[in-house]
Amino acid sequence: MLSAGVSLNAQDAIRPSLAGQEAYDARQEDVSRIPYNLLLGPVRFRVGATVGVEYNDNINYAEVNTQDDVIVTPNLTLDMLWPVTQLNTLRLDLGLGYSFYLDHSDNNTDYLLVAPKSQLAFDIFVGDFRIDLHDRMSLQQDPVQEGALSNVVDYGRFENTAGLSVLWDLNKLLLQVGYDHYNFIATNSDFDYLNRNAEMVGASAAFIVNPTVTVGVEGNAVWTRYDNNSTSNVGELNDNEDYSVGGFVEASITNNLKVRAAGGYQWIDFDQNFVTFFFGPFALNFPDHKDLADYYANLLISHRINAQISQTLSAGHENQLGVNSNYITLNYVRHAVSWNILRNTLLTTEFFFEDAEESGGVINENFQRLGGAVTLGYQLTPHVTLGLRYQGTTKDSDVFLRDYNQNRVSVDGTYSF
């Protein structure tokens, strides 16, 4: 009886709040452990500089007439953390870079690249509420993330997401709502037709069943408007409304194995059942689906095999806005392993597979992509890290001249001031 009573009390114990003073204290303890190389009053800075050299055997993602080049990429990273008050923390994470093409200098970046993880965030703790104000930005030109593109070198685009999220911690129940404003601005005139803005609203409710299992519901609404009145002479895509609703479960199977699964239904309504592309003075309309009604599902598994090896596996089915059509349906599997088996050395391996189909549009492509990477990092000194990376990507398309194979080998050195 005594044993049963102790067990019951343990299950009913109040867990630490994710939004209260204890959460702030825990975060401050984590902050104190963050390495930094400059301290100005209460503000912590970490500054690093990287120079990388990459050989790419197919910079234009082409099936024929491929172009190879050596690319030099200097980068600067700045991380800042400022505890403004006892309960408010300001963070800045910024990565800036540039790309020089030794043989095809016309592909040099005309601007500073901004790393995708760059952000400015302000956390506020008020009672049982945690408020996150954020502005996340990136400025990139590499097309590798957009599988629907082939025969392209410069997919220059600036993306910015600014908004806020509010978490209300009611011990067994976690309520969260958020709003974001999104902007996409092409820096290459060939992609001006993709310029758009979106209003995004999301909410979720999570119920903590026990310390290892959480279940919940989630919903999102996105209203996207394209700048079709711009100077684009390439094409026009359709404004749309995107709604999704579903549920999720998070479980800690063991201390080293965590699983998250989510699924639901998605609806997208487009203004037209065609997209428009221009060929000289002629504007042609290409048939496309006006409406989408489909499920979404995703799975994430994090597994720490032992003290030296950990892995993550993700898989899913989802629908995204297209670059040549109203939308694209994507099935994917991604796997990554970190091998910390040699002193001062970190080895990571990555693998991905994608199967995608466009809804129609100017190309109406169905393709598969397969790729992987091996990265080796070595801590030479407390301030200097050396890196070596190989990345390979293969695309198989059902459209003529849109297959490609690409191999990239790079070396880099990072100095943390």
KAMONOR-V412099 format. One record per run of one state. SS is the DSSP state (h for helix, s for strand, l for the rest). FROM is the first residue (numbers start at 0). TO is the last residue. If there is no record, write none. Layout:
ss=SS from=FROM to=TO
ss=SS from=FROM to=TO
This chain:
ss=l from=0 to=0
ss=h from=1 to=11
ss=l from=12 to=19
ss=h from=20 to=32
ss=l from=33 to=36
ss=s from=37 to=39
ss=l from=40 to=41
ss=s from=42 to=55
ss=l from=56 to=67
ss=s from=68 to=82
ss=l from=83 to=86
ss=s from=87 to=96
ss=l from=97 to=98
ss=s from=99 to=100
ss=l from=101 to=103
ss=h from=104 to=106
ss=l from=107 to=111
ss=s from=112 to=113
ss=l from=114 to=117
ss=s from=118 to=125
ss=l from=126 to=127
ss=s from=128 to=139
ss=l from=140 to=141
ss=h from=142 to=144
ss=l from=145 to=155
ss=s from=156 to=168
ss=l from=169 to=171
ss=s from=172 to=185
ss=l from=186 to=187
ss=h from=188 to=193
ss=l from=194 to=194
ss=s from=195 to=209
ss=l from=210 to=211
ss=s from=212 to=225
ss=l from=226 to=233
ss=s from=234 to=235
ss=l from=236 to=238
ss=s from=239 to=253
ss=l from=254 to=255
ss=s from=256 to=269
ss=l from=270 to=272
ss=s from=273 to=278
ss=l from=279 to=280
ss=s from=281 to=286
ss=l from=287 to=289
ss=s from=290 to=303
ss=l from=304 to=307
ss=s from=308 to=320
ss=l from=321 to=325
ss=s from=326 to=341
ss=l from=342 to=343
ss=s from=344 to=357
ss=l from=358 to=364
ss=s from=365 to=378
ss=l from=379 to=382
ss=s from=383 to=396
ss=l from=397 to=402
ss=s from=403 to=415
ss=l from=416 to=416
